[in-house]
């Protein structure tokens, strides 16, 4: 009888250890996933920052947004781009981290101006001039007749994802548009830049 009781106690102790170990592993896995996925962490920081802007004086808001945005873009370098299955304008299912190319250019913008078309021409030229393989994916917030004409002109060289306002909001780290990400062959972010300026020169330096 004593042996049976002792055996039962030992079994209970082992079961408790197993349960504790299970939840410890589960907690550590969840904790690690949250804090090692740096892009998701930056997205969380963005949401917290934007939520707090209601309490910021109007005069300070723009400077705060720009400073925080630039900081997040710098820290995004080296982050793995999140798993991103999306549907293109022509209903093709693609995933930005599954392309088997040396580089992926991700561009958030609206294409209805001459300067925007120059940028698209530049992307197409990059694909033809560079020895490394390149995929270009453009995200557009909305579709107009002008945008449809642009898509029709460039669709053989560029993937277009339309009605992408939510995607842009969730992946721009507060920068909105225009914004360019460049991913390397391992689909890590090696370039993140919003706005215009020396974009072409910088992109050419990154994609060698």
LOGULUM-414660 format. One record per residue (C-alpha): x negated, y, z negated; residue in three letters. Coordinates in steps of 0.25 Angstrom, whole numbers, always signed. Example, Ala and Ser with C-alpha at 12.3 -4.5 7.8 and 13.67 -1.06 7.14 Angstrom:
REM residues 2
REC, -49, -18, -31, ALA
REC, -55, -4, -29, SER
REM end
This chain:
REM residues 208
REC, +0, +0, +0, UNK
REC, -11, +10, -4, UNK
REC, -18, +6, +9, UNK
REC, -6, +9, +17, UNK
REC, -4, +23, +10, UNK
REC, -19, +26, +13, UNK
REC, -18, +22, +27, UNK
REC, -5, +31, +28, UNK
REC, -12, +43, +22, UNK
REC, -24, +41, +32, UNK
REC, -15, +41, +44, UNK
REC, -8, +53, +39, UNK
REC, -21, +61, +37, UNK
REC, -25, +56, +51, UNK
REC, -12, +61, +57, UNK
REC, -13, +74, +51, UNK
REC, -27, +76, +56, UNK
REC, -23, +72, +70, UNK
REC, -11, +82, +69, UNK
REC, -20, +93, +64, UNK
REC, -31, +90, +75, UNK
REC, -20, +90, +86, UNK
REC, -15, +104, +82, UNK
REC, -29, +109, +80, UNK
REC, -32, +105, +94, UNK
REC, -19, +111, +99, UNK
REC, -22, +124, +92, UNK
REC, -36, +125, +97, UNK
REC, -32, +122, +111, UNK
REC, -21, +132, +111, UNK
REC, -31, +142, +104, UNK
REC, -42, +139, +114, UNK
REC, -33, +140, +126, UNK
REC, -28, +154, +122, UNK
REC, -41, +160, +119, UNK
REC, -50, +153, +129, UNK
REC, -41, +157, +141, UNK
REC, -46, +171, +142, UNK
REC, -37, +176, +153, UNK
REC, -25, +172, +145, UNK
REC, -31, +179, +133, UNK
REC, -32, +191, +141, UNK
REC, -18, +190, +146, UNK
REC, -14, +190, +131, UNK
REC, -22, +202, +128, UNK
REC, -16, +209, +139, UNK
REC, -2, +206, +135, UNK
REC, -5, +211, +120, UNK
REC, -12, +223, +126, UNK
REC, +0, +227, +135, UNK
REC, +10, +225, +124, UNK
REC, +3, +234, +115, UNK
REC, +2, +246, +125, UNK
REC, +16, +251, +120, UNK
REC, +9, +256, +108, UNK
REC, -2, +263, +115, UNK
REC, -2, +278, +119, UNK
REC, +1, +280, +133, UNK
REC, -12, +288, +135, UNK
REC, -20, +276, +130, UNK
REC, -13, +265, +138, UNK
REC, -19, +266, +151, UNK
REC, -33, +267, +146, UNK
REC, -30, +255, +136, UNK
REC, -24, +247, +148, UNK
REC, -36, +249, +157, UNK
REC, -46, +246, +146, UNK
REC, -39, +233, +142, UNK
REC, -37, +229, +156, UNK
REC, -51, +230, +160, UNK
REC, -56, +223, +147, UNK
REC, -47, +211, +150, UNK
REC, -51, +211, +165, UNK
REC, -66, +210, +160, UNK
REC, -63, +199, +150, UNK
REC, -55, +191, +161, UNK
REC, -68, +189, +168, UNK
REC, -71, +174, +166, UNK
REC, -57, +170, +162, UNK
REC, -51, +159, +169, UNK
REC, -39, +164, +177, UNK
REC, -26, +157, +172, UNK
REC, -19, +146, +179, UNK
REC, -11, +153, +189, UNK
REC, -1, +146, +199, UNK
REC, +6, +156, +207, UNK
REC, +15, +156, +219, UNK
REC, +11, +164, +231, UNK
REC, +19, +173, +240, UNK
REC, +21, +162, +250, UNK
REC, +25, +152, +239, UNK
REC, +12, +145, +238, UNK
REC, +8, +140, +224, UNK
REC, -6, +144, +220, UNK
REC, -15, +144, +208, UNK
REC, -25, +154, +206, UNK
REC, -35, +145, +198, UNK
REC, -34, +134, +208, UNK
REC, -39, +140, +220, UNK
REC, -52, +133, +225, UNK
REC, -59, +145, +229, UNK
REC, -72, +152, +224, UNK
REC, -64, +165, +220, UNK
REC, -49, +169, +218, UNK
REC, -45, +184, +219, UNK
REC, -32, +187, +211, UNK
REC, -27, +201, +215, UNK
REC, -15, +208, +208, UNK
REC, -10, +219, +217, UNK
REC, +1, +225, +226, UNK
REC, -2, +225, +240, UNK
REC, +5, +236, +248, UNK
REC, -6, +247, +249, UNK
REC, -18, +248, +259, UNK
REC, -28, +247, +247, UNK
REC, -22, +233, +243, UNK
REC, -23, +228, +258, UNK
REC, -37, +232, +258, UNK
REC, -39, +223, +245, UNK
REC, -32, +211, +252, UNK
REC, -41, +213, +264, UNK
REC, -53, +213, +255, UNK
REC, -49, +200, +249, UNK
REC, -47, +193, +262, UNK
REC, -60, +198, +267, UNK
REC, -67, +192, +254, UNK
REC, -61, +179, +257, UNK
REC, -67, +179, +271, UNK
REC, -81, +185, +268, UNK
REC, -84, +178, +255, UNK
REC, -91, +164, +255, UNK
REC, -84, +160, +243, UNK
REC, -69, +156, +244, UNK
REC, -59, +166, +239, UNK
REC, -44, +165, +236, UNK
REC, -36, +178, +234, UNK
REC, -22, +179, +227, UNK
REC, -15, +192, +227, UNK
REC, -3, +194, +217, UNK
REC, +8, +204, +220, UNK
REC, +18, +210, +211, UNK
REC, +29, +211, +222, UNK
REC, +32, +208, +236, UNK
REC, +36, +219, +246, UNK
REC, +37, +219, +261, UNK
REC, +23, +226, +261, UNK
REC, +17, +215, +252, UNK
REC, +23, +204, +261, UNK
REC, +16, +210, +273, UNK
REC, +3, +210, +265, UNK
REC, +5, +196, +261, UNK
REC, +8, +191, +275, UNK
REC, -5, +198, +280, UNK
REC, -15, +192, +269, UNK
REC, -8, +179, +265, UNK
REC, -17, +170, +273, UNK
REC, -29, +175, +264, UNK
REC, -22, +179, +251, UNK
REC, -12, +172, +241, UNK
REC, -1, +182, +237, UNK
REC, +7, +180, +224, UNK
REC, +19, +189, +224, UNK
REC, +29, +194, +213, UNK
REC, +17, +192, +204, UNK
REC, +20, +204, +194, UNK
REC, +20, +194, +182, UNK
REC, +8, +187, +186, UNK
REC, +0, +200, +188, UNK
REC, +5, +205, +175, UNK
REC, +1, +192, +168, UNK
REC, -13, +191, +174, UNK
REC, -18, +205, +176, UNK
REC, -22, +207, +161, UNK
REC, -15, +220, +161, UNK
REC, -21, +225, +174, UNK
REC, -9, +224, +183, UNK
REC, -14, +226, +197, UNK
REC, -22, +228, +205, UNK
REC, -31, +217, +199, UNK
REC, -41, +207, +204, UNK
REC, -45, +194, +198, UNK
REC, -56, +185, +204, UNK
REC, -58, +171, +200, UNK
REC, -70, +162, +202, UNK
REC, -70, +148, +207, UNK
REC, -67, +143, +192, UNK
REC, -55, +153, +192, UNK
REC, -61, +162, +182, UNK
REC, -59, +177, +183, UNK
REC, -72, +183, +188, UNK
REC, -66, +197, +191, UNK
REC, -54, +205, +186, UNK
REC, -52, +219, +190, UNK
REC, -40, +228, +191, UNK
REC, -38, +241, +199, UNK
REC, -45, +245, +212, UNK
REC, -59, +251, +214, UNK
REC, -71, +242, +217, UNK
REC, -63, +230, +218, UNK
REC, -68, +225, +232, UNK
REC, -83, +227, +228, UNK
REC, -81, +220, +214, UNK
REC, -73, +208, +221, UNK
REC, -84, +206, +231, UNK
REC, -94, +206, +220, UNK
REC, -87, +195, +213, UNK
REC, -84, +186, +225, UNK
REC, -97, +183, +230, UNK
REM end
